[in-house]
Amino acid sequence: MSFITREDGEHFVIPSYRDVLTVKQTSQLKKEILLLSKSYGEYITLQKKSTTQYEVAFSADTGYLLGESIWQEFKRPVDLIYCEAIPNTNDAILVIVKAGSVYLDGAFSMDSIPEELIIFLTQQNNFEIYTYGNVPISQEPEAGKFNFEATSVKSFTVLDKPIFPTLPLHKMYQLQLVDVVLQQQGIGVFPTRPILLIVIIVGLAWAAWSYFTSGEEVVVQKKQEVNPYQPYYNALKTPAPDQEVLAFTKELGLFFQMPGWRIKDIKYINSEINVSVLANGDGGRMAVLYAWSKENKLNMSIRKTGVVLTKTISVSSRGIPTTITPISRIIATLVDRIADVYPGNHLDVADTVNKNVFGSVLIKVKFSNIAPVVLNLLGEQLEGLPLTLHDITISGVDSNNNLSGLITVEALGN
């Protein structure tokens, strides 16, 4: 269920995707959000966490975020578990917050709730726990119910009334259309107010200066010309996509060596490899995976989707281009190159986006059951072209370590 409807008709939404996006420019943030919204829904919330980090949630439904709304009600503790029985059902609302971010929220059957909590027995926690009704969580050991070690619980409160029926509606947690949210936060739009303020200040300063220096010779400075192609050059001040693919494939071998665990899927974006992992059939131990991750300088985190290993790679930027190529020629060249090494219809080409003096188009190179060496060969076909690598998505890894997924690049030209 993607949302829970309250008796008063208000929707509380369980988003299809949450993430913290790290970007240096708001133009890149807008680009990331628009791309993700195509997969995860056109309604979003956006919260600024720092100067370069934004927390975003996506949904196909409008309404208010369930987890964050309940978290707000308890004054946003760092670690929180809230469980409320839903009347006349065998379900309960469950919200889990870890390290200041919603890890899990939704309506779950009573029988499945202990399964959602068991992973936290392997971690050091400091949960503030709140329950209402006959839910399968208890403070002391009790038959048929889940309970934490005392060292993992900061406080345990059994409420005398439910939270959900009277949960306040917070504007910041209201899911709205992507364009509306971006415009409200001034992301990717012309900054009218700041510029107008600057113009007024400059005008007043000029008037004052003119008043006190009337009669003196006025020197008019020639306005510095702005290169209209500068955004094009800036967009290509990035690592060459063939070198990024090469660096990515070099790291893959490491993840094939996990003891007791296997790869579920992989996402490479913004110089970061995120690998979702699953325990092997004989059972993988969290402690073993943690030790292995630490030994190989990987970051291990537990998210709503499961256990994720993260590694950042570094690739040098390429030189600034001296020419601009027609997009049609870029696409044609890429089609021919890919066909030479991987015959078949493997490219999806999106519509061209006009960016004044140049245009851009997203291209997806699909592959299925290929060895890492073939993936590297596909990456080599990107060499020398005015492309930027958006992401590499590995959606499947078979028992022979063959890969299925896609490479998404953006072609820039006229």
C-alpha positions as CSV (number, residue, x, y, z in Angstrom):
1,M,0.0,0.0,0.0
2,S,1.5,3.4,-1.0
3,F,-0.6,5.4,1.3
4,I,-2.9,5.1,4.4
5,T,-6.2,7.1,4.3
6,R,-7.3,8.5,7.6
7,E,-11.0,8.8,8.6
8,D,-11.0,12.5,7.7
9,G,-9.9,11.6,4.2
10,E,-6.2,12.8,4.5
11,H,-3.6,10.6,2.7
12,F,-0.4,9.7,4.6
13,V,2.0,8.4,2.0
14,I,4.7,5.8,2.1
15,P,7.1,7.1,-0.6
16,S,8.5,4.8,-3.2
17,Y,12.0,6.2,-2.8
18,R,13.9,8.3,-0.3
19,D,17.5,9.5,-0.6
20,V,19.9,12.2,0.4
21,L,21.3,13.9,-2.7
22,T,24.7,15.5,-2.5
23,V,25.3,18.2,-5.1
24,K,27.4,21.3,-5.5
25,Q,25.1,23.2,-7.9
26,T,21.3,23.5,-7.8
27,S,21.2,22.9,-11.6
28,Q,22.6,19.4,-10.9
29,L,20.1,18.9,-8.1
30,K,17.2,19.8,-10.4
31,K,18.6,17.4,-13.1
32,E,18.9,14.5,-10.5
33,I,15.4,15.1,-9.1
34,L,13.7,15.3,-12.6
35,L,15.4,12.0,-13.6
36,L,14.5,10.2,-10.4
37,S,10.9,11.4,-10.6
38,K,10.5,9.6,-13.9
39,S,11.1,6.3,-12.1
40,Y,9.7,7.0,-8.6
41,G,6.8,9.4,-9.0
42,E,6.0,13.0,-9.8
43,Y,5.2,14.1,-6.2
44,I,8.1,15.0,-3.9
45,T,9.2,16.6,-0.7
46,L,12.5,18.3,-0.5
47,Q,14.4,19.3,2.7
48,K,17.8,21.0,2.8
49,K,20.1,19.2,5.3
50,S,23.3,21.2,4.6
51,T,24.8,23.5,2.0
52,T,25.3,20.5,-0.4
53,Q,22.9,17.9,0.8
54,Y,19.1,17.6,0.2
55,E,16.8,14.9,1.5
56,V,14.1,14.0,-1.0
57,A,11.2,11.6,-1.1
58,F,9.3,10.6,-4.2
59,S,5.8,9.2,-4.6
60,A,3.2,8.6,-7.3
61,D,0.5,9.8,-4.8
62,T,-0.1,13.2,-3.2
63,G,-0.5,13.5,0.5
64,Y,1.7,13.8,3.6
65,L,4.8,11.7,4.5
66,L,3.8,9.1,7.1
67,G,7.1,8.4,8.7
68,E,8.3,12.0,8.9
69,S,4.9,13.3,10.2
70,I,5.0,10.8,13.1
71,W,8.7,11.4,13.7
72,Q,7.9,15.2,14.0
73,E,5.2,14.4,16.6
74,F,7.8,12.9,18.9
75,K,10.2,15.9,18.4
76,R,12.5,14.1,15.9
77,P,14.7,11.9,18.1
78,V,17.8,10.4,16.4
79,D,16.5,6.8,16.8
80,L,12.8,6.1,17.0
81,I,10.4,3.1,16.8
82,Y,6.7,3.8,16.7
83,C,4.1,1.0,16.4
84,E,0.3,1.6,16.5
85,A,-2.3,-1.1,16.1
86,I,-4.9,-0.4,13.3
87,P,-8.4,-1.0,14.7
88,N,-10.4,-4.0,13.4
89,T,-7.4,-5.4,11.4
90,N,-4.4,-7.6,12.0
91,D,-2.1,-4.7,10.9
92,A,-0.1,-2.0,12.6
93,I,1.5,1.2,11.6
94,L,5.3,0.9,12.0
95,V,7.8,3.8,11.7
96,I,11.6,3.3,12.3
97,V,14.0,6.2,12.3
98,K,17.8,5.6,12.3
99,A,20.5,8.2,12.6
100,G,18.0,11.0,12.0
101,S,16.4,9.6,8.8
102,V,13.3,7.5,8.3
103,Y,14.4,4.0,7.6
104,L,11.0,2.3,7.3
105,D,7.4,3.3,7.5
106,G,4.0,1.8,6.5
107,A,1.3,-0.5,7.5
108,F,2.5,-4.1,8.2
109,S,0.9,-7.3,9.3
110,M,1.5,-8.1,13.0
111,D,3.3,-11.3,12.1
112,S,5.8,-9.5,9.8
113,I,6.8,-6.7,12.3
114,P,9.4,-8.9,14.2
115,E,11.1,-9.7,10.9
116,E,11.5,-6.0,10.2
117,L,13.1,-5.4,13.6
118,I,15.4,-8.4,13.9
119,I,18.2,-6.8,11.9
120,F,18.7,-4.2,14.7
121,L,19.7,-6.9,17.1
122,T,23.1,-6.9,15.3
123,Q,23.6,-3.2,15.9
124,Q,24.2,-0.7,18.7
125,N,21.0,1.3,19.1
126,N,19.5,4.0,21.3
127,F,15.8,3.8,20.4
128,E,13.0,5.8,21.9
129,I,10.2,3.3,21.5
130,Y,6.5,4.2,21.6
131,T,3.6,1.7,21.2
132,Y,-0.2,1.8,21.2
133,G,-2.5,-1.2,21.3
134,N,-1.7,-4.9,21.2
135,V,1.3,-4.8,19.0
136,P,4.1,-7.5,18.8
137,I,6.7,-5.3,20.6
138,S,7.3,-5.4,24.4
139,Q,9.7,-3.9,26.8
140,E,10.2,-7.2,28.7
141,P,10.5,-10.7,27.2
142,E,7.0,-11.9,26.4
143,A,5.8,-14.9,24.4
144,G,5.0,-14.0,20.8
145,K,6.5,-10.5,21.0
146,F,9.7,-8.9,20.0
147,N,11.9,-7.1,22.6
148,F,15.2,-5.3,22.5
149,E,18.2,-5.6,24.9
150,A,18.0,-2.9,27.5
151,T,21.2,-1.4,26.2
152,S,19.5,-0.7,22.9
153,V,16.5,1.2,24.4
154,K,16.7,4.8,25.5
155,S,13.1,4.8,26.6
156,F,10.0,2.7,26.2
157,T,6.5,4.3,26.4
158,V,3.1,2.6,26.1
159,L,0.6,5.3,25.0
160,D,-2.9,5.5,26.2
161,K,-4.2,6.9,22.9
162,P,-3.2,6.5,19.2
163,I,-1.2,9.2,17.4
164,F,-2.4,8.6,13.8
165,P,-6.0,9.8,14.1
166,T,-5.0,13.3,15.2
167,L,-1.6,13.5,13.5
168,P,-1.0,17.2,12.5
169,L,-0.5,18.1,8.8
170,H,2.9,19.7,8.3
171,K,3.4,21.7,5.1
172,M,7.1,20.6,4.9
173,Y,6.0,17.0,4.6
174,Q,3.3,17.5,2.0
175,L,4.1,15.8,-1.3
176,Q,3.6,18.2,-4.2
177,L,4.4,18.2,-8.0
178,V,8.1,18.3,-8.8
179,D,7.9,21.6,-10.6
180,V,6.0,23.3,-7.8
181,V,8.5,22.2,-5.2
182,L,11.5,23.3,-7.3
183,Q,9.9,26.7,-7.9
184,Q,9.0,27.2,-4.3
185,Q,12.6,26.6,-3.2
186,G,14.1,28.6,-6.1
187,I,15.9,25.6,-7.6
188,G,16.6,25.8,-11.3
189,V,14.5,29.1,-11.7
190,F,15.7,32.6,-12.5
191,P,16.5,34.3,-9.1
192,T,14.3,37.4,-9.6
193,R,14.1,38.7,-6.0
194,P,17.9,38.6,-5.3
195,I,18.7,40.2,-8.6
196,L,16.0,42.9,-8.2
197,L,17.5,43.6,-4.7
198,I,21.0,43.9,-6.1
199,V,19.7,46.2,-8.9
200,I,18.0,48.5,-6.3
201,I,21.1,48.6,-4.1
202,V,23.4,49.4,-7.1
203,G,21.0,52.0,-8.3
204,L,20.9,53.8,-5.0
205,A,24.7,53.6,-4.7
206,W,25.0,55.0,-8.2
207,A,22.6,57.9,-7.5
208,A,24.5,58.7,-4.3
209,W,27.9,58.6,-6.1
210,S,26.6,60.8,-8.9
211,Y,25.2,63.3,-6.5
212,F,28.5,63.8,-4.7
213,T,30.7,63.6,-7.8
214,S,28.7,65.7,-10.2
215,G,30.8,67.6,-12.7
216,E,33.6,65.0,-12.6
217,E,34.6,63.1,-15.7
218,V,32.7,59.8,-15.9
219,V,34.6,56.8,-17.3
220,V,32.4,54.2,-18.9
221,Q,33.8,50.7,-18.7
222,K,33.1,48.3,-21.5
223,K,30.8,45.5,-20.4
224,Q,32.7,42.1,-20.3
225,E,31.3,39.7,-22.9
226,V,30.0,36.4,-21.7
227,N,30.7,33.3,-23.7
228,P,27.3,31.8,-24.5
229,Y,28.9,28.4,-24.8
230,Q,30.3,28.5,-21.3
231,P,27.5,26.2,-19.9
232,Y,28.5,23.7,-22.5
233,Y,32.1,23.8,-21.5
234,N,31.2,23.6,-17.8
235,A,29.0,20.5,-18.4
236,L,32.0,18.7,-20.0
237,K,34.4,19.6,-17.2
238,T,33.8,16.1,-15.9
239,P,35.6,12.7,-16.0
240,A,35.5,11.0,-19.4
241,P,32.7,8.4,-19.3
242,D,34.9,5.7,-20.7
243,Q,37.4,6.2,-17.8
244,E,34.5,6.1,-15.2
245,V,33.3,2.8,-16.6
246,L,36.9,1.4,-16.5
247,A,37.3,2.5,-12.9
248,F,33.9,1.0,-12.0
249,T,34.6,-2.4,-13.5
250,K,38.0,-2.5,-11.8
251,E,36.2,-2.3,-8.4
252,L,33.6,-5.0,-9.3
253,G,35.9,-7.9,-8.6
254,L,36.1,-6.9,-5.0
255,F,32.4,-7.3,-4.4
256,F,32.4,-10.8,-6.0
257,Q,34.6,-11.9,-3.0
258,M,32.1,-11.1,-0.1
259,P,32.2,-13.9,2.4
260,G,28.6,-15.4,2.9
261,W,27.0,-12.6,0.9
262,R,26.1,-11.9,-2.7
263,I,25.2,-8.9,-4.9
264,K,21.6,-8.0,-5.3
265,D,22.0,-4.8,-7.4
266,I,24.5,-2.0,-8.0
267,K,24.2,1.7,-8.6
268,Y,27.1,4.0,-9.7
269,I,26.3,7.7,-9.7
270,N,28.3,10.8,-8.8
271,S,31.6,8.8,-8.3
272,E,29.9,6.5,-5.7
273,I,29.3,2.8,-6.0
274,N,26.3,1.6,-4.0
275,V,26.0,-2.2,-3.8
276,S,22.9,-3.8,-2.2
277,V,23.7,-7.3,-0.9
278,L,21.9,-10.4,0.2
279,A,22.9,-13.3,2.5
280,N,23.8,-16.5,0.7
281,G,21.6,-19.5,1.1
282,D,23.9,-20.9,3.9
283,G,23.4,-17.6,5.8
284,G,25.6,-14.6,5.9
285,R,26.7,-13.1,9.2
286,M,26.4,-9.3,9.7
287,A,29.5,-9.2,11.9
288,V,31.5,-11.0,9.1
289,L,30.3,-8.6,6.5
290,Y,31.0,-5.6,8.7
291,A,34.6,-6.8,9.3
292,W,35.1,-7.5,5.6
293,S,33.8,-4.0,4.7
294,K,36.0,-2.3,7.2
295,E,39.1,-4.2,6.0
296,N,38.4,-3.2,2.4
297,K,37.6,0.5,3.3
298,L,33.9,0.3,2.4
299,N,31.0,2.0,4.1
300,M,28.3,-0.3,5.3
301,S,24.8,1.0,6.0
302,I,21.4,-0.5,6.6
303,R,18.6,1.1,4.6
304,K,14.9,0.4,3.9
305,T,15.9,-1.7,0.9
306,G,18.5,-3.7,2.9
307,V,22.2,-3.8,3.5
308,V,24.2,-1.4,1.2
309,L,28.0,-1.2,0.8
310,T,29.4,2.1,-0.6
311,K,32.7,2.9,-2.2
312,T,33.8,6.2,-3.6
313,I,36.1,6.2,-6.6
314,S,38.1,9.1,-8.1
315,V,38.5,9.8,-11.8
316,S,40.3,12.9,-13.2
317,S,38.4,15.4,-15.3
318,R,39.0,15.6,-19.0
319,G,40.2,18.5,-21.1
320,I,37.9,21.4,-22.2
321,P,36.4,20.7,-25.6
322,T,37.3,23.1,-28.5
323,T,34.4,22.2,-30.8
324,I,30.7,21.4,-30.5
325,T,29.2,18.4,-32.4
326,P,25.7,17.9,-33.8
327,I,23.7,15.6,-31.5
328,S,22.6,13.5,-34.4
329,R,26.2,12.8,-35.3
330,I,27.0,11.9,-31.7
331,I,24.1,9.4,-31.5
332,A,24.9,7.9,-34.9
333,T,28.5,7.4,-33.9
334,L,27.6,5.8,-30.6
335,V,25.0,3.5,-32.3
336,D,27.7,2.2,-34.8
337,R,30.3,1.8,-32.1
338,I,28.0,-0.2,-29.8
339,A,26.8,-2.4,-32.7
340,D,30.5,-3.3,-33.5
341,V,31.1,-4.8,-30.1
342,Y,27.5,-5.8,-28.9
343,P,25.2,-6.4,-31.9
344,G,21.5,-5.8,-31.5
345,N,19.1,-3.0,-30.6
346,H,20.5,-1.9,-27.2
347,L,20.0,1.9,-27.1
348,D,17.1,4.0,-25.9
349,V,17.3,7.6,-26.9
350,A,15.2,10.3,-25.1
351,D,13.9,13.5,-26.6
352,T,16.4,16.4,-27.0
353,V,16.3,19.1,-24.3
354,N,17.0,22.6,-25.6
355,K,19.6,24.5,-23.6
356,N,19.8,27.7,-25.7
357,V,23.0,27.4,-27.7
358,F,23.2,23.7,-27.3
359,G,21.0,20.7,-26.6
360,S,21.2,17.5,-24.5
361,V,19.7,14.1,-24.8
362,L,19.8,11.1,-22.4
363,I,20.9,7.8,-23.9
364,K,20.5,4.4,-22.2
365,V,22.8,1.5,-23.3
366,K,21.1,-1.7,-22.2
367,F,23.0,-5.0,-21.6
368,S,22.0,-8.5,-20.4
369,N,24.1,-11.3,-19.0
370,I,27.5,-9.9,-20.0
371,A,30.9,-10.4,-18.3
372,P,32.5,-7.4,-16.6
373,V,35.1,-7.4,-19.4
374,V,32.3,-6.8,-22.0
375,L,30.9,-4.0,-19.8
376,N,34.4,-2.4,-19.9
377,L,34.4,-2.9,-23.7
378,L,31.0,-1.0,-23.9
379,G,32.6,1.8,-21.9
380,E,35.5,2.1,-24.3
381,Q,33.0,3.0,-27.1
382,L,32.2,6.2,-25.2
383,E,35.8,7.5,-25.7
384,G,36.3,10.9,-27.2
385,L,32.5,11.7,-27.5
386,P,30.9,14.8,-25.8
387,L,29.1,12.6,-23.3
388,T,28.7,12.8,-19.5
389,L,28.0,9.6,-17.5
390,H,24.9,9.9,-15.5
391,D,24.8,6.4,-13.9
392,I,25.5,2.7,-14.3
393,T,22.7,0.5,-13.0
394,I,23.3,-3.2,-12.5
395,S,19.9,-4.8,-11.9
396,G,21.0,-8.4,-11.9
397,V,24.1,-10.5,-11.2
398,D,23.9,-14.3,-11.9
399,S,25.9,-17.1,-10.4
400,N,28.7,-16.7,-12.9
401,N,29.0,-13.0,-12.1
402,N,27.4,-12.0,-15.4
403,L,25.7,-8.6,-15.4
404,S,22.4,-7.1,-16.6
405,G,21.5,-3.5,-16.5
406,L,22.2,-0.2,-18.3
407,I,24.6,2.7,-18.7
408,T,22.9,6.1,-18.9
409,V,24.9,8.9,-20.6
410,E,23.9,12.4,-21.6
411,A,25.0,13.6,-25.1
412,L,25.7,17.4,-25.5
413,G,25.8,19.1,-28.8
414,N,23.9,21.3,-31.3
